[in-house]
Amino acid sequence: MPETLDPITLAPMPLVPRPGIVVGNISATCHKSSANEKIPTNTYLPIKR
């Protein structure tokens, strides 16, 4: 894992173990969708005036 530097002081920062993907001090955790998860759809419903 590459060394992370503090952007202000440019001092090395300690490594922090995190699950997922880590770039610098930014981390992203991927979640598996559950089987019964309802994903909203983008459906256009015309409105009569």
N, C-alpha and C positions, 0 to 999 in steps of 0.2 A: 504494500500500500504506500503510495507516495506521501511525502511529508506535507503537512498542512501548515501554512504560515498565517499569522494574524495580519490582516490587511493594513492595519494602522502601524503596528510596531515592527512588523516583519519578523517577529519572534516565532520559533516553532511552537505549534500547539500540540498538546497530548492527543493521542489517538483515542477515539471513543468508539467502542464496539457497538454497532447498530445493525439490526437485520435489514436486509434489502439492498438497495443500490445507494452508494455514498459517493458523492463528488464534492471534494472540499468539505465544507461543513453543511452541505445540503444533502438530505437523505430522502429516499422515496421507498415506500414499502408497497409491494404489489399484493393485492388481495384477490383471492379466488372468489368468483361469484357463487352465491349459494344456488341450489337447484330451483328454489321457489322464489327467487328474486324477481320482482316485477319492474321492468324497465319502462319508463314512460315513453309514449310514442308522440311524434309530432304530427298530429292529424288535423287537417284543415276542415272545419265545419262551417259552411256558408250560413250566414244569418239573413233571414228574410226581413226586409224593411217595409 
